[in-house]
Amino acid sequence: MAEEGHTLQAEVLTPEGEVFSGQVRQLSTRTSVGELGVLANHAPVLARLMPTELRLHMPDGEIRRLAQAEGWLQVFANRALVLVGEAHEPGDLDSSDLRAKLEDAEKRLAESESGSAAYIRAETDKARAEAFLTVAGN
């Protein structure tokens, strides 16, 4: 068992509820400015999260992977709080559905005026579909 000083409490929450809560050795994700790894006793952080693979490095050495949508990360007092629109286990992802969402987002991008709300939403949807397909292994 890992020593308490080498772990931090992590929570992953979506609008539907809690996806994960427990002690981890490290949490790895992607923010709007790049990749970030959070270890025990990390300095306080508030960061915007981008769609990616969220990796939770468990005390027993296992790495738990989740497809993470956009959202926010707060690190404070040896606690990491991940607030995202969606978080899914790789096995729960439907590749054909994700490919259809990707095609739809690309179509909306082509039809929207650059910088418009519709364009920005389509960019976000495209990034999420691409990230989720990567996590799904496709």
N, C-alpha and C positions, 0 to 999 in steps of 0.2 A: 504494500500500500504506500502511496506517495505521502511524503511528509506534508503536513498542512501548509507550511510556509512556501511550498512550491506549486500550489494550486490556487485557482480563483473560482469564484462562483460565477457561472454563466447562465443566462436565460435567453431563450429565443422565443419571441412573442409575435403573433400575427393577429389580425382582427378576429380570427376564428378562435384564438386561444393560445395556450402554451404549447410549444413544439418540443422544447427541451428546457430542463432546469437541473443543474448539478455542478459538481466540481470538475474542472478541466485543468490540464497542464498548460495548454495554449489554445487560443482561438485565432484562426487565420481567415481573413476576408479581404475584400477590395473596397476601398473608399473612392471618392471622386478624385483624389489626388494620388492614388496608388495602393499597392498591396500593404497590408498591415497585419502584424502578428502581435498578439497581446499575451503577455506572460503574467505570472503572479506579481503583485505590487507595481503594476504598470502606472505610469503617470496618468492623471486624468485626461480624458479625450472625449470630444463630441465630434462625430464625423458622419458625413452623408455616405450611405452605402450604395453601391452599384450592384446590378445583378451579377452573380458569380457563384462559385462553389464555396460554401462556408465549411471550414474544417474545424472540428472540435477534437482536440488531441486529449484523449481520456487518460486518467492516471495509470491505468493498466497497460497503456501503450496502443490501444485501439484508436483508430481515427474514424470518427463519425462524420460522414459527408452529408450535406444538405444543399439543395438548390435554393439559393437565396435571391429574392427579388430586391428592388430598391427599398431603402429605408434609412434607419439611423442606428448608430452605435454610440452608447455612452459607457465610458469606463470611469469608475470612481470607487474608492475605498475597497479595492481588491474584488470588484464586481463588474462584470461586463453584461450589459443589457443590449440585446439586438432586437430592434423593433422594425419589422419588415412587412410588406404587403402580402408576401407568400414565402413559405419555406416547406420544401418537400424532400422526402427520402428519394434517392435516385430510382429505386424500384417502383415508386409510385408515379413516375413521369410517363406520359404517353407520347412517344416520339412522333407518331403520325399527327396527333393533335397539335403538338408543338411546331411541326413543319407547316401545318395549315395556318397557325397563328403567325409564323414568320412570313409566309407568303402574303397574308393579309396586311401585315404591317408594312412590308415592302411596297405593296400596291398603294396603300394610303400615303406613304412617303412620296411616291412618284406623283400623286394627285394633289398633294398639299403644297401650299406656298411656304418656302423656307422661312423659319422663324415663327410661323403661326402656331397657335395652340394645338391644332390638329397635327401639324408636323412634329412638334415636340412630343406629343402623346405617341405618335407612330414610331418615333425614334426610341422611346422608352420601351414600347411593346416589342420592337425588333431586338433590342439589346437583351431583354428578359428571355425571349424565345431562344436566341442564340446561346445564351449562358445555360439555360435549362437543357438544351440539346447536348451541349458539351458535358454537363453533369450526367445526363442520361447515357452518355457514351456513344452518341451519334453525331 
